[in-house]
Amino acid sequence: MRPIAVIGAIATLAFALFVVSKLTEPAKALSNIAPPTVEPPKDDAKPADEVTPKEPEKDSHDVTFQQNPFDLKAPGPYPKAVLVQERFEFGSMRLGTTQTHPFLVKNEGQAPLKLEKGPLQCKCTMPALKEREIPPGGQAEIMLEWKPLQIQAGFEKEATIWTNDPANSRLGLQIFGDVVSDDFWEPADLFNVNQIEQGETKSVTGFIGSRARDDLKIEKVDQLNNSVKVEYKPADEATLKDKNAKVGYVFTITIPPGEDIALVRETVTVTVNSATNTQIIWQIAGSRVGPISVVGNGWYADKQLIQLGHFRAAEGVEKKFSLFLRDRVDQDLAITDLKVDGPIKITLEKDPKWMGKANDRYIMSVKFVRGGPIGVRNPEHALPVTITTNHPRIPRMDFNVAYDAD
């Protein structure tokens, strides 16, 4: 065999072996690949076919807008919003109950009238608008609901409805009336006993009753200072008829005699078995007067108050008042003791020029001392002052001083 033929046969055989090796290599490689690892499911994993339920979405229409959400500058044609009744007066309603009233809105324009809820005042609620768009010539009702939380004469609230009417973009739905309790009482809050003379006993009467029920009971009576006598008894038939009540109680409050010239103040709280108003609070206010009277600018007898006004604390201030004494004694009136927790100085001097036959005149000086501390004592939190005198009928005199010192 020729050498060239031998070499060609060897080359052909080598090529064939190379091809065979390449064809068998993938299968061998695949046989060496490890199977994929499957991880066990985690505790919080969910099956593929389980869907987490969504929370129910809020009604997108039940939205309150603080400002008008409509484009009021859009070109016409325009709607025309007409609120048939702007104000509903419901008369009176019992505390703890709920009332509703429909307000009628008409569209007298040439384009659809759109509505949205606006701000609501407290104690008023309004369901979502059933109709948010009124066609031209159409109408819709808006139901307003309210539930007062306290007794109130002149209960007045308003709810706002926004519209896309440029000429009437806000509709105000108003309600007005009185909120009453199952029970009623007289007086409403204050017994004004006015002036009481020294040694005088004074009594006032009140009434607690009900026109709606017959099981009203007085559970207890409390006082703030225990300074008065409180008595009550069931009302007789004539009183119940006069008060138009099914049941009631007549109260008698007695202010005992006293010698101190001072304010008369007491708070009486009556607890009843009512589901709507369990406590009735009465204030008793007046003043006890004696053989002395004070006159001057800044003196308020009904409050037993001296008002010094506004001034510079560094400079101080002084006001003088006329003090008239009707019951003369052998010695001149004099202050024997002064109790005051503040920068107040009080002096008393007899007027030698006074020629009155029925009384004597004294000049009482009330001074905020110069350089006293800066502070404000308004009439509601005035500085209490107690004066003790040498007069047998004026053993003590109480009053208050108000000022604004800066």
TORNUKOL-972169 format. One line per 4 residues: number of its first residue (from 1); for each residue x, y, z of N, C-alpha, C. Coordinates in steps of 0.05 Angstrom, whole numbers, plus 5000, padded with zeros to 4 digits. Example, Ala and Ser with C-alpha at 12.3 -4.5 7.8 and 13.67 -1.06 7.14 Angstrom:
1> 5264/4886/5156/5246/4910/5156/5264/4934/5156 ~ 5257/4955/5142/5273/4979/5143/5258/5001/5157
//
This chain:
1> 5017/4976/5000/5000/5000/5000/5018/5025/5000 ~ 5008/5043/4985/5024/5067/4983/5024/5083/5009 ~ 5045/5097/5016/5047/5112/5041/5025/5133/5043 ~ 5019/5146/5020/4999/5167/5021/4972/5156/5027
5> 4965/5133/5017/4939/5121/5023/4936/5113/5052 ~ 4959/5103/5063/4958/5096/5091/4953/5120/5109 ~ 4966/5141/5103/4963/5166/5119/4934/5176/5117 ~ 4922/5175/5094/4894/5184/5090/4875/5167/5106
9> 4880/5140/5106/4862/5122/5121/4864/5128/5151 ~ 4889/5133/5160/4892/5140/5189/4877/5166/5196 ~ 4879/5186/5179/4866/5212/5184/4836/5208/5185 ~ 4825/5192/5166/4796/5188/5166/4786/5175/5191
13> 4801/5154/5200/4794/5140/5224/4794/5158/5249 ~ 4815/5175/5250/4817/5194/5273/4793/5214/5274 ~ 4786/5223/5251/4763/5242/5249/4737/5229/5258 ~ 4734/5203/5250/4709/5189/5257/4708/5185/5288
17> 4731/5178/5299/4731/5175/5329/4725/5201/5343 ~ 4735/5223/5332/4730/5249/5344/4700/5256/5344 ~ 4687/5250/5321/4658/5257/5319/4642/5240/5339 ~ 4649/5214/5340/4634/5196/5359/4637/5206/5388
21> 4661/5214/5395/4665/5224/5423/4648/5249/5428 ~ 4646/5266/5409/4630/5291/5413/4601/5285/5416 ~ 4591/5265/5401/4563/5258/5402/4556/5245/5429 ~ 4573/5231/5441/4567/5218/5467/4572/5236/5491
25> 4586/5258/5487/4593/5276/5510/4569/5289/5523 ~ 4548/5300/5510/4525/5313/5524/4511/5294/5542 ~ 4506/5269/5533/4491/5251/5550/4507/5245/5575 ~ 4534/5243/5572/4550/5239/5595/4549/5263/5615
29> 4549/5287/5602/4548/5311/5619/4522/5313/5634 ~ 4500/5307/5619/4474/5308/5632/4471/5288/5655 ~ 4485/5265/5651/4483/5245/5672/4497/5253/5697 ~ 4515/5274/5695/4530/5283/5718/4516/5306/5733
33> 4493/5317/5721/4480/5340/5733/4462/5330/5756 ~ 4465/5342/5780/4450/5333/5803/4421/5343/5801 ~ 4402/5328/5810/4374/5337/5809/4370/5362/5826 ~ 4351/5379/5818/4347/5404/5833/4337/5399/5861
37> 4346/5416/5880/4338/5413/5908/4312/5428/5912 ~ 4293/5415/5924/4266/5427/5930/4265/5434/5959 ~ 4263/5460/5965/4262/5469/5993/4234/5464/6004 ~ 4232/5456/6029/4206/5452/6041/4193/5480/6044
41> 4166/5481/6042/4152/5507/6045/4156/5519/6072 ~ 4159/5545/6073/4162/5560/6099/4134/5561/6113 ~ 4136/5567/6139/4111/5567/6154/4091/5587/6144 ~ 4102/5611/6134/4084/5632/6126/4077/5631/6097
45> 4086/5610/6083/4081/5609/6054/4052/5601/6050 ~ 4040/5610/6028/4012/5605/6022/4011/5588/5997 ~ 3992/5570/5996/3989/5555/5971/3984/5573/5948 ~ 3992/5563/5924/3990/5580/5900/3962/5589/5894
49> 3942/5572/5901/3915/5579/5894/3900/5594/5916 ~ 3914/5602/5939/3902/5617/5961/3907/5647/5956 ~ 3886/5663/5958/3887/5692/5954/3880/5706/5980 ~ 3898/5724/5989/3892/5739/6014/3868/5757/6010
53> 3847/5754/6026/3824/5770/6022/3830/5800/6027 ~ 3819/5817/6011/3823/5846/6015/3802/5857/6033 ~ 3810/5877/6049/3790/5891/6065/3771/5905/6048 ~ 3746/5905/6056/3726/5919/6039/3733/5948/6036
57> 3732/5958/6012/3738/5986/6006/3716/6004/6016 ~ 3724/6027/6026/3704/6047/6034/3690/6058/6010 ~ 3665/6065/6014/3649/6076/5993/3662/6103/5984 ~ 3671/6103/5960/3685/6128/5950/3667/6151/5950
61> 3640/6146/5951/3621/6168/5950/3617/6180/5978 ~ 3623/6164/5999/3619/6173/6027/3643/6189/6036 ~ 3648/6211/6023/3672/6228/6028/3662/6256/6035 ~ 3676/6268/6055/3670/6295/6063/3692/6314/6053
65> 3685/6334/6039/3704/6353/6028/3703/6379/6045 ~ 3726/6388/6054/3727/6413/6069/3724/6437/6051 ~ 3731/6434/6025/3728/6455/6006/3714/6444/5981 ~ 3702/6462/5966/3687/6454/5942/3705/6440/5922
69> 3699/6415/5914/3716/6399/5897/3711/6404/5867 ~ 3691/6420/5860/3683/6423/5832/3698/6446/5819 ~ 3701/6445/5793/3713/6466/5777/3691/6486/5770 ~ 3691/6508/5785/3669/6528/5782/3675/6548/5759
73> 3699/6545/5746/3706/6563/5724/3702/6550/5697 ~ 3691/6526/5698/3686/6512/5672/3665/6527/5656 ~ 3666/6526/5629/3647/6540/5613/3619/6528/5615 ~ 3598/6544/5608/3571/6535/5610/3564/6515/5588
77> 3539/6506/5588/3516/6514/5604/3520/6505/5634 ~ 3505/6518/5652/3508/6514/5680/3483/6502/5693 ~ 3486/6488/5715/3463/6480/5731/3454/6503/5748 ~ 3431/6500/5760/3421/6521/5779/3410/6506/5803
81> 3425/6508/5826/3417/6494/5850/3397/6511/5866 ~ 3375/6498/5873/3354/6511/5889/3348/6494/5913 ~ 3353/6504/5937/3347/6490/5962/3319/6500/5971 ~ 3300/6482/5970/3272/6490/5975/3269/6500/6003
85> 3282/6488/6023/3279/6496/6051/3307/6497/6063 ~ 3316/6520/6071/3343/6523/6082/3344/6517/6112 ~ 3322/6522/6126/3322/6519/6155/3298/6503/6164 ~ 3302/6483/6181/3281/6467/6192/3280/6471/6222
89> 3257/6481/6232/3254/6485/6261/3237/6462/6272 ~ 3250/6445/6288/3237/6421/6297/3222/6424/6323 ~ 3222/6448/6334/3207/6453/6359/3224/6444/6383 ~ 3217/6421/6395/3232/6410/6417/3235/6380/6414
93> 3256/6369/6425/3261/6340/6424/3274/6331/6450 ~ 3269/6307/6457/3280/6296/6482/3310/6289/6479 ~ 3325/6295/6500/3353/6287/6500/3356/6257/6497 ~ 3375/6248/6481/3379/6220/6477/3365/6208/6453
97> 3348/6224/6440/3334/6214/6417/3347/6225/6391 ~ 3340/6214/6369/3350/6222/6343/3328/6231/6325 ~ 3333/6251/6310/3313/6261/6290/3326/6263/6263 ~ 3309/6261/6242/3318/6265/6215/3299/6284/6200
101> 3309/6296/6179/3292/6313/6163/3302/6314/6134 ~ 3285/6311/6114/3294/6312/6086/3294/6341/6076 ~ 3316/6348/6063/3318/6374/6049/3317/6369/6019 ~ 3300/6383/6006/3295/6379/5977/3313/6399/5961
105> 3328/6388/5942/3345/6404/5924/3335/6400/5895 ~ 3331/6422/5881/3322/6422/5853/3344/6433/5835 ~ 3344/6423/5810/3362/6434/5790/3345/6448/5769 ~ 3345/6474/5769/3330/6490/5750/3348/6501/5728
109> 3372/6489/5725/3390/6499/5705/3390/6482/5679 ~ 3411/6485/5663/3412/6472/5637/3433/6451/5636 ~ 3446/6445/5658/3467/6424/5659/3463/6407/5684 ~ 3474/6383/5685/3471/6366/5709/3482/6380/5734
113> 3468/6378/5756/3476/6390/5781/3490/6368/5798 ~ 3515/6373/5805/3531/6353/5820/3532/6362/5849 ~ 3532/6342/5867/3531/6347/5896/3553/6331/5910 ~ 3565/6343/5930/3584/6329/5948/3580/6339/5976
117> 3587/6322/5996/3584/6329/6024/3606/6348/6032 ~ 3598/6368/6048/3618/6387/6059/3620/6384/6089 ~ 3632/6403/6103/3636/6400/6131/3610/6397/6147 ~ 3611/6381/6168/3588/6377/6186/3595/6387/6213
121> 3577/6401/6226/3581/6410/6254/3577/6386/6273 ~ 3588/6389/6297/3585/6368/6317/3555/6363/6323 ~ 3550/6339/6332/3524/6329/6339/3506/6325/6315 ~ 3516/6329/6291/3501/6324/6266/3515/6303/6250
125> 3500/6285/6238/3511/6266/6219/3492/6266/6195 ~ 3504/6257/6172/3488/6256/6148/3496/6232/6132 ~ 3477/6215/6124/3484/6192/6108/3496/6200/6081 ~ 3509/6181/6068/3519/6187/6041/3497/6195/6023
129> 3503/6214/6005/3483/6223/5986/3474/6201/5968 ~ 3448/6196/5966/3437/6175/5949/3439/6183/5920 ~ 3436/6209/5914/3438/6219/5887/3458/6241/5887 ~ 3479/6237/5872/3501/6257/5871/3500/6274/5846
133> 3481/6268/5829/3478/6283/5804/3448/6286/5798 ~ 3439/6310/5794/3411/6315/5788/3409/6326/5760 ~ 3394/6314/5742/3392/6324/5715/3376/6350/5714 ~ 3378/6366/5693/3362/6390/5691/3332/6384/5694
137> 3319/6400/5711/3291/6396/5716/3285/6375/5737 ~ 3306/6362/5748/3303/6341/5768/3305/6351/5796 ~ 3302/6333/5815/3304/6340/5843/3314/6316/5859 ~ 3324/6321/5883/3333/6299/5900/3330/6308/5930
141> 3328/6288/5947/3326/6292/5976/3352/6287/5989 ~ 3360/6304/6008/3383/6300/6025/3373/6296/6054 ~ 3379/6274/6066/3369/6268/6092/3390/6276/6113 ~ 3382/6294/6131/3399/6303/6153/3390/6290/6179
145> 3409/6280/6194/3404/6266/6219/3419/6279/6241 ~ 3407/6282/6265/3422/6295/6287/3413/6282/6313 ~ 3432/6281/6332/3427/6270/6359/3442/6287/6379 ~ 3428/6305/6392/3441/6323/6412/3452/6307/6436
149> 3473/6317/6448/3487/6304/6470/3482/6317/6497 ~ 3468/6340/6497/3462/6354/6522/3437/6371/6519 ~ 3426/6377/6541/3402/6395/6542/3411/6422/6532 ~ 3395/6434/6515/3403/6460/6504/3378/6474/6492
153> 3374/6499/6501/3354/6516/6489/3367/6530/6466 ~ 3355/6529/6443/3366/6541/6419/3388/6524/6407 ~ 3383/6498/6405/3402/6480/6392/3401/6486/6362 ~ 3425/6493/6350/3426/6502/6322/3451/6491/6309
157> 3447/6476/6287/3469/6464/6273/3465/6467/6243 ~ 3487/6463/6228/3486/6466/6199/3504/6445/6186 ~ 3495/6434/6163/3511/6417/6146/3514/6430/6119 ~ 3537/6426/6107/3544/6438/6081/3543/6418/6059
161> 3531/6426/6036/3531/6411/6011/3544/6428/5990 ~ 3565/6417/5977/3578/6431/5955/3564/6425/5929 ~ 3563/6444/5911/3551/6440/5885/3570/6451/5863 ~ 3564/6444/5838/3579/6454/5816/3565/6478/5802
165> 3547/6490/5817/3533/6514/5807/3550/6538/5815 ~ 3562/6552/5796/3580/6575/5804/3565/6596/5819 ~ 3539/6599/5814/3523/6620/5828/3513/6612/5855 ~ 3515/6586/5861/3505/6576/5887/3521/6551/5894
169> 3546/6555/5900/3565/6532/5903/3563/6519/5930 ~ 3550/6531/5949/3547/6520/5976/3518/6521/5985 ~ 3508/6499/5994/3481/6497/6005/3484/6491/6035 ~ 3471/6507/6052/3472/6503/6081/3446/6492/6091
173> 3446/6468/6102/3423/6455/6113/3422/6460/6143 ~ 3403/6475/6152/3402/6485/6180/3379/6472/6195 ~ 3385/6466/6221/3364/6456/6239/3364/6474/6264 ~ 3341/6477/6277/3339/6493/6301/3317/6483/6318
177> 3321/6484/6344/3301/6476/6363/3312/6474/6391 ~ 3296/6464/6409/3304/6460/6437/3307/6431/6444 ~ 3328/6425/6459/3332/6398/6469/3325/6397/6499 ~ 3305/6380/6505/3295/6380/6533/3299/6353/6545
181> 3298/6352/6571/3301/6328/6586/3274/6315/6591 ~ 3275/6290/6600/3250/6277/6610/3239/6294/6633 ~ 3257/6307/6648/3249/6322/6671/3254/6352/6667 ~ 3242/6368/6684/3247/6397/6683/3249/6407/6712
185> 3260/6430/6715/3264/6442/6742/3263/6472/6740 ~ 3255/6484/6762/3253/6513/6765/3264/6521/6792 ~ 3283/6541/6792/3294/6555/6769/3313/6537/6753 ~ 3321/6547/6730/3339/6531/6713/3366/6527/6725
189> 3377/6547/6739/3404/6544/6750/3410/6562/6774 ~ 3395/6584/6779/3403/6603/6799/3380/6612/6817 ~ 3385/6611/6843/3368/6624/6862/3381/6650/6870 ~ 3370/6673/6862/3381/6699/6869/3367/6709/6894
193> 3380/6709/6917/3367/6717/6942/3372/6747/6947 ~ 3387/6760/6930/3392/6789/6932/3404/6796/6959 ~ 3394/6817/6972/3406/6825/6997/3391/6814/7021 ~ 3407/6805/7041/3395/6794/7066/3406/6811/7089
197> 3388/6820/7105/3396/6836/7129/3409/6818/7150 ~ 3426/6830/7166/3438/6816/7188/3416/6804/7206 ~ 3420/6779/7213/3401/6765/7230/3376/6756/7216 ~ 3373/6761/7190/3349/6753/7176/3352/6724/7165
201> 3330/6710/7166/3328/6683/7153/3312/6686/7127 ~ 3323/6675/7106/3309/6678/7080/3306/6650/7067 ~ 3283/6645/7055/3277/6620/7042/3268/6625/7013 ~ 3276/6606/6996/3267/6606/6968/3257/6578/6961
205> 3240/6577/6941/3228/6551/6934/3235/6544/6905 ~ 3237/6518/6899/3242/6508/6872/3225/6484/6867 ~ 3226/6474/6843/3210/6451/6835/3225/6434/6816 ~ 3223/6407/6820/3234/6387/6801/3211/6368/6794
209> 3206/6365/6768/3183/6347/6760/3188/6335/6733 ~ 3168/6320/6724/3169/6307/6698/3142/6308/6685 ~ 3141/6314/6659/3116/6313/6644/3113/6287/6628 ~ 3135/6271/6627/3136/6248/6610/3134/6222/6626
213> 3141/6221/6651/3142/6196/6666/3131/6201/6694 ~ 3124/6179/6708/3113/6182/6735/3130/6167/6756 ~ 3155/6159/6748/3172/6145/6767/3196/6162/6776 ~ 3194/6189/6773/3216/6206/6781/3220/6205/6812
217> 3246/6201/6819/3253/6199/6847/3278/6216/6853 ~ 3278/6228/6877/3302/6243/6886/3320/6223/6901 ~ 3344/6219/6890/3362/6199/6902/3379/6211/6924 ~ 3390/6236/6920/3405/6248/6941/3408/6278/6935
221> 3415/6293/6957/3420/6322/6955/3446/6328/6968 ~ 3464/6342/6953/3490/6350/6963/3494/6380/6963 ~ 3511/6390/6981/3518/6418/6983/3548/6421/6981 ~ 3557/6443/6970/3586/6448/6969/3597/6457/6995
225> 3583/6475/7009/3593/6487/7034/3576/6480/7058 ~ 3554/6466/7054/3535/6459/7076/3527/6483/7092 ~ 3520/6505/7078/3514/6530/7091/3484/6536/7091 ~ 3468/6520/7078/3439/6525/7076/3424/6499/7084
229> 3398/6502/7089/3381/6479/7095/3364/6473/7071 ~ 3364/6448/7062/3349/6439/7039/3328/6419/7047 ~ 3303/6424/7041/3281/6406/7046/3265/6402/7021 ~ 3253/6379/7018/3235/6374/6995/3213/6355/7002
233> 3191/6357/6987/3168/6339/6992/3153/6336/6966 ~ 3138/6314/6962/3123/6310/6938/3103/6333/6934 ~ 3100/6341/6909/3081/6363/6903/3052/6353/6905 ~ 3035/6371/6914/3006/6364/6915/2993/6366/6888
237> 2968/6357/6886/2954/6356/6861/2952/6384/6848 ~ 2947/6404/6864/2944/6431/6853/2970/6441/6840 ~ 2993/6435/6853/3019/6443/6842/3025/6428/6817 ~ 3020/6402/6816/3024/6386/6792/3008/6396/6769
241> 2983/6403/6774/2966/6414/6753/2976/6440/6743 ~ 2985/6457/6761/2996/6484/6754/3022/6480/6737 ~ 3038/6461/6744/3063/6456/6729/3060/6438/6705 ~ 3036/6427/6702/3031/6408/6680/3050/6384/6681
245> 3053/6373/6706/3072/6351/6711/3057/6327/6720 ~ 3068/6303/6713/3057/6278/6723/3066/6273/6752 ~ 3090/6281/6758/3101/6277/6784/3121/6300/6790 ~ 3124/6308/6815/3143/6330/6821/3148/6332/6851
249> 3168/6349/6856/3176/6354/6884/3181/6384/6888 ~ 3171/6394/6911/3175/6422/6918/3199/6423/6937 ~ 3218/6441/6930/3242/6444/6946/3241/6471/6961 ~ 3249/6471/6986/3252/6495/7002/3281/6498/7011
253> 3294/6520/7003/3322/6524/7011/3322/6548/7029 ~ 3334/6545/7053/3333/6565/7074/3362/6574/7080 ~ 3366/6601/7079/3392/6613/7087/3389/6621/7116 ~ 3405/6609/7134/3402/6616/7162/3412/6644/7168
257> 3404/6655/7192/3413/6682/7199/3443/6683/7204 ~ 3455/6706/7200/3483/6711/7204/3489/6740/7209 ~ 3512/6745/7220/3520/6772/7227/3542/6783/7208 ~ 3557/6765/7195/3578/6774/7178/3568/6788/7153
261> 3580/6810/7146/3573/6825/7122/3590/6812/7100 ~ 3577/6796/7083/3593/6781/7064/3574/6770/7042 ~ 3586/6758/7022/3571/6745/7001/3558/6720/7012 ~ 3535/6713/7001/3522/6688/7006/3524/6671/6981
265> 3539/6649/6983/3543/6632/6960/3541/6602/6969 ~ 3526/6587/6953/3523/6559/6958/3516/6544/6932 ~ 3524/6519/6929/3517/6502/6906/3503/6478/6916 ~ 3479/6473/6906/3463/6450/6914/3460/6432/6890
269> 3467/6406/6893/3466/6387/6871/3445/6366/6879 ~ 3425/6363/6862/3404/6343/6866/3407/6321/6846 ~ 3409/6296/6856/3412/6273/6838/3385/6259/6836 ~ 3376/6254/6811/3350/6241/6806/3355/6216/6790
273> 3334/6199/6788/3337/6174/6773/3329/6178/6744 ~ 3343/6196/6730/3337/6202/6702/3357/6189/6684 ~ 3348/6180/6661/3366/6168/6642/3380/6189/6625 ~ 3371/6214/6625/3382/6234/6608/3396/6256/6623
277> 3388/6262/6648/3401/6283/6663/3400/6276/6692 ~ 3420/6263/6703/3419/6253/6730/3423/6274/6751 ~ 3437/6296/6745/3442/6316/6765/3432/6343/6757 ~ 3419/6356/6776/3409/6383/6773/3424/6401/6792
281> 3437/6422/6782/3454/6439/6798/3442/6466/6801 ~ 3437/6474/6826/3427/6501/6832/3448/6517/6847 ~ 3451/6542/6838/3469/6561/6852/3452/6580/6869 ~ 3461/6585/6893/3447/6605/6910/3466/6628/6913
285> 3457/6653/6906/3474/6676/6906/3460/6700/6918 ~ 3474/6715/6934/3464/6740/6946/3485/6752/6964 ~ 3477/6771/6981/3497/6784/6999/3483/6791/7024 ~ 3497/6789/7046/3486/6797/7072/3497/6825/7079
289> 3478/6843/7085/3485/6871/7090/3479/6878/7119 ~ 3492/6899/7129/3488/6908/7156/3484/6938/7157 ~ 3491/6951/7179/3487/6979/7182/3508/6996/7167 ~ 3519/6985/7146/3541/6998/7132/3537/6995/7102
293> 3544/7015/7087/3542/7013/7058/3566/7027/7046 ~ 3575/7016/7023/3599/7027/7009/3590/7039/6983 ~ 3602/7063/6977/3595/7077/6953/3621/7087/6940 ~ 3623/7084/6914/3647/7094/6900/3651/7080/6873
297> 3666/7093/6856/3673/7082/6830/3692/7058/6833 ~ 3683/7034/6824/3699/7010/6827/3688/6991/6848 ~ 3666/6999/6861/3653/6982/6881/3629/6968/6868 ~ 3627/6942/6870/3604/6927/6859/3591/6911/6882
301> 3569/6922/6891/3556/6911/6915/3546/6883/6911 ~ 3536/6877/6887/3524/6850/6882/3546/6828/6884 ~ 3571/6836/6879/3593/6817/6880/3611/6821/6904 ~ 3605/6842/6920/3622/6850/6943/3651/6852/6932
305> 3654/6868/6911/3679/6869/6896/3689/6898/6893 ~ 3715/6902/6897/3729/6927/6891/3747/6922/6867 ~ 3744/6938/6846/3759/6935/6821/3780/6958/6820 ~ 3805/6951/6823/3826/6972/6822/3835/6978/6793
309> 3828/6961/6774/3835/6966/6746/3863/6958/6739 ~ 3873/6971/6717/3899/6965/6706/3919/6986/6714 ~ 3943/6978/6722/3963/6998/6730/3991/6984/6730 ~ 4011/7000/6735/4039/6990/6737/4044/6981/6765
313> 4053/6957/6768/4059/6946/6795/4080/6963/6809 ~ 4099/6973/6794/4121/6989/6806/4110/7015/6818 ~ 4088/7025/6807/4077/7051/6816/4055/7047/6836 ~ 4041/7024/6835/4019/7019/6853/3995/7036/6846
317> 3973/7033/6861/3949/7048/6856/3933/7050/6882 ~ 3916/7070/6884/3900/7074/6908/3872/7084/6900 ~ 3851/7072/6911/3824/7082/6907/3811/7086/6934 ~ 3794/7107/6934/3780/7114/6959/3750/7111/6955
321> 3737/7101/6977/3708/7097/6976/3695/7109/7001 ~ 3670/7117/6997/3655/7127/7020/3641/7104/7034 ~ 3645/7103/7060/3633/7082/7076/3613/7095/7096 ~ 3587/7090/7093/3567/7103/7109/3558/7084/7131
325> 3559/7093/7156/3552/7077/7179/3526/7088/7191 ~ 3505/7071/7191/3479/7080/7201/3476/7077/7231 ~ 3488/7057/7242/3485/7050/7271/3509/7062/7286 ~ 3505/7086/7297/3527/7099/7311/3531/7086/7339
329> 3556/7086/7347/3563/7076/7374/3581/7097/7387 ~ 3589/7092/7412/3604/7112/7428/3631/7118/7415 ~ 3643/7098/7404/3670/7102/7393/3669/7101/7362 ~ 3689/7114/7350/3691/7114/7321/3697/7086/7310
333> 3687/7081/7287/3692/7055/7274/3721/7053/7267 ~ 3733/7029/7272/3761/7025/7267/3766/6996/7259 ~ 3786/6992/7243/3794/6965/7235/3812/6953/7256 ~ 3804/6930/7266/3821/6918/7287/3838/6895/7276
337> 3831/6885/7252/3847/6864/7240/3841/6863/7210 ~ 3862/6857/7195/3860/6855/7166/3873/6830/7157 ~ 3858/6813/7142/3869/6788/7132/3867/6789/7101 ~ 3891/6790/7088/3892/6790/7059/3919/6778/7051
341> 3918/6759/7032/3942/6746/7023/3951/6759/6997 ~ 3960/6784/6999/3968/6798/6975/3977/6826/6982 ~ 3986/6842/6962/3998/6868/6967/3977/6890/6970 ~ 3957/6885/6987/3934/6904/6991/3935/6916/7019
345> 3933/6942/7020/3932/6956/7046/3906/6972/7048 ~ 3892/6970/7071/3866/6983/7074/3867/7000/7099 ~ 3858/7025/7096/3856/7043/7119/3829/7055/7121 ~ 3821/7064/7144/3794/7075/7149/3797/7101/7165
349> 3784/7122/7156/3786/7148/7169/3759/7162/7169 ~ 3751/7172/7192/3725/7186/7193/3727/7213/7180 ~ 3705/7220/7166/3704/7246/7153/3694/7267/7172 ~ 3711/7285/7182/3703/7305/7203/3684/7326/7191
353> 3683/7329/7165/3666/7350/7153/3638/7340/7147 ~ 3633/7314/7150/3607/7303/7144/3586/7313/7164 ~ 3564/7324/7155/3544/7336/7172/3518/7319/7172 ~ 3519/7295/7161/3494/7279/7160/3484/7271/7188
357> 3457/7273/7191/3445/7267/7217/3438/7237/7220 ~ 3434/7223/7198/3426/7195/7200/3449/7176/7200 ~ 3473/7185/7192/3495/7167/7191/3522/7182/7193 ~ 3543/7167/7195/3570/7177/7195/3583/7168/7169
361> 3602/7185/7159/3616/7179/7134/3645/7174/7141 ~ 3655/7152/7130/3683/7145/7133/3696/7142/7105 ~ 3721/7148/7103/3736/7144/7078/3753/7119/7080 ~ 3746/7100/7063/3761/7075/7063/3780/7076/7039
365> 3806/7073/7045/3827/7073/7024/3836/7044/7019 ~ 3835/7037/6993/3844/7010/6985/3868/7014/6967 ~ 3891/7005/6975/3916/7011/6961/3931/6985/6954 ~ 3939/6984/6928/3959/6964/6919/3986/6977/6924
369> 4002/6966/6942/4027/6979/6951/4046/6981/6928 ~ 4061/7003/6927/4080/7007/6906/4102/6986/6907 ~ 4109/6975/6883/4129/6955/6881/4119/6927/6887 ~ 4092/6924/6889/4081/6897/6893/4085/6879/6870
373> 4081/6853/6873/4086/6834/6851/4068/6838/6828 ~ 4078/6834/6804/4062/6834/6780/4042/6811/6780 ~ 4018/6816/6772/3998/6795/6772/3971/6805/6764 ~ 3953/6786/6758/3926/6792/6750/3907/6777/6768
377> 3888/6792/6779/3866/6780/6795/3840/6789/6783 ~ 3829/6773/6765/3804/6781/6752/3780/6776/6772 ~ 3757/6787/6765/3734/6784/6784/3727/6756/6792 ~ 3732/6737/6773/3725/6709/6779/3746/6697/6799
381> 3769/6708/6800/3790/6698/6818/3802/6721/6833 ~ 3785/6738/6844/3794/6761/6859/3806/6754/6885 ~ 3821/6773/6897/3835/6769/6922/3816/6773/6945 ~ 3811/6752/6962/3793/6756/6984/3805/6772/7007
385> 3788/6790/7018/3797/6807/7040/3777/6804/7063 ~ 3787/6802/7088/3770/6801/7111/3778/6823/7131 ~ 3759/6839/7138/3763/6861/7157/3748/6855/7183 ~ 3761/6858/7205/3749/6856/7231/3748/6884/7243
389> 3724/6892/7254/3722/6919/7265/3714/6919/7294 ~ 3714/6943/7306/3707/6946/7334/3677/6950/7338 ~ 3662/6950/7317/3633/6955/7319/3619/6929/7326 ~ 3600/6930/7345/3587/6905/7354/3570/6893/7332
393> 3560/6908/7313/3543/6898/7292/3558/6893/7266 ~ 3584/6899/7266/3601/6893/7243/3626/6878/7252 ~ 3622/6855/7263/3645/6840/7273/3664/6832/7250 ~ 3653/6827/7226/3670/6820/7204/3657/6829/7177
397> 3674/6837/7159/3665/6846/7133/3683/6833/7112 ~ 3671/6818/7094/3686/6804/7073/3680/6817/7046 ~ 3701/6821/7030/3697/6829/7002/3722/6820/6986 ~ 3722/6825/6960/3743/6816/6942/3755/6840/6928
401> 3780/6837/6920/3794/6858/6905/3805/6847/6879 ~ 3798/6860/6857/3808/6852/6830/3827/6873/6820 ~ 3847/6864/6805/3866/6883/6793/3882/6870/6771 ~ 3896/6887/6755/3914/6878/6734/3939/6895/6736
405> 3959/6883/6749/3984/6897/6754/4006/6886/6736 ~ 4018/6903/6719/4040/6894/6702/4065/6910/6706
//
